[in-house]
Amino acid sequence: MAKGEIVKSVVGYLVGEIVDNPDQVTIDIVEEGDDEIVAEVRCAKPDMGRVIGRRGRVARAIRTLAQAAGEEEGLTASVEFVD
């Protein structure tokens, strides 16, 4: 299994359920170090507001779940939302 695969699937599922255009969601896993990864989330412009949420609440929840998924793999995981 590739590094960050659990994080990618968890974040992909969550974001895919939130947006109107799940076919336009892409998640790239970038390795920042030996045990640190960043999940870069890209989606359609109109959906970005839904993914971030009011005052960033949805984004914070996604980041929390990504961290928990990363711990399953022994990794430190973070999420960035890219325009």
C-alpha positions as CSV (number, residue, x, y, z in Angstrom):
1,M,0.0,0.0,0.0
2,A,1.3,3.4,-0.9
3,K,2.1,6.0,1.8
4,G,-1.0,8.0,2.6
5,E,-3.5,5.7,0.9
6,I,-5.8,5.7,3.9
7,V,-5.7,9.5,4.2
8,K,-6.4,9.9,0.5
9,S,-9.4,7.6,0.6
10,V,-10.9,9.2,3.7
11,V,-10.5,12.7,2.4
12,G,-11.7,11.7,-1.0
13,Y,-14.8,10.2,0.4
14,L,-15.6,13.1,2.6
15,V,-15.1,15.8,0.0
16,G,-16.9,13.7,-2.7
17,E,-20.0,13.5,-0.5
18,I,-20.0,17.3,0.2
19,V,-19.6,18.7,-3.4
20,D,-22.0,18.9,-6.3
21,N,-19.4,17.7,-8.8
22,P,-17.6,14.8,-7.2
23,D,-16.1,13.8,-10.6
24,Q,-14.0,17.1,-10.5
25,V,-12.4,16.3,-7.1
26,T,-8.7,15.3,-7.1
27,I,-6.6,14.5,-4.1
28,D,-2.8,14.4,-4.4
29,I,-0.6,13.1,-1.6
30,V,2.7,15.0,-1.3
31,E,5.4,13.6,1.0
32,E,6.9,16.3,3.3
33,G,9.3,14.0,5.1
34,D,9.7,10.4,6.2
35,D,6.5,10.3,8.1
36,E,4.7,13.5,7.1
37,I,2.3,13.9,4.2
38,V,0.0,16.7,2.8
39,A,-3.2,15.9,1.0
40,E,-3.8,18.6,-1.6
41,V,-7.6,18.8,-2.4
42,R,-8.8,20.4,-5.6
43,C,-12.4,20.7,-6.7
44,A,-14.6,22.9,-8.9
45,K,-14.6,26.6,-7.9
46,P,-18.3,26.6,-6.9
47,D,-17.8,23.7,-4.6
48,M,-14.8,25.1,-2.7
49,G,-17.0,27.2,-0.4
50,R,-19.0,24.1,0.6
51,V,-15.8,22.2,1.3
52,I,-14.3,25.0,3.5
53,G,-17.7,25.8,5.2
54,R,-18.7,28.7,7.4
55,R,-15.7,29.9,9.3
56,G,-13.8,26.9,8.1
57,R,-15.7,24.4,10.2
58,V,-16.0,21.8,7.5
59,A,-12.3,22.1,6.5
60,R,-11.3,21.8,10.2
61,A,-13.4,18.6,10.5
62,I,-11.8,17.2,7.3
63,R,-8.4,18.0,8.7
64,T,-9.2,16.3,12.0
65,L,-10.3,13.1,10.3
66,A,-7.3,13.2,8.0
67,Q,-5.0,13.4,11.0
68,A,-6.8,10.4,12.6
69,A,-6.4,8.4,9.3
70,G,-2.7,9.4,9.2
71,E,-2.2,8.0,12.7
72,E,-3.5,4.7,11.4
73,E,-0.6,4.6,9.0
74,G,1.9,6.1,11.5
75,L,2.0,9.4,9.6
76,T,1.4,13.0,10.4
77,A,-1.2,14.2,7.9
78,S,-2.4,17.6,7.0
79,V,-4.8,18.9,4.3
80,E,-4.5,21.9,2.0
81,F,-7.4,23.1,-0.1
82,V,-5.9,24.4,-3.4
83,D,-7.8,26.7,-5.9
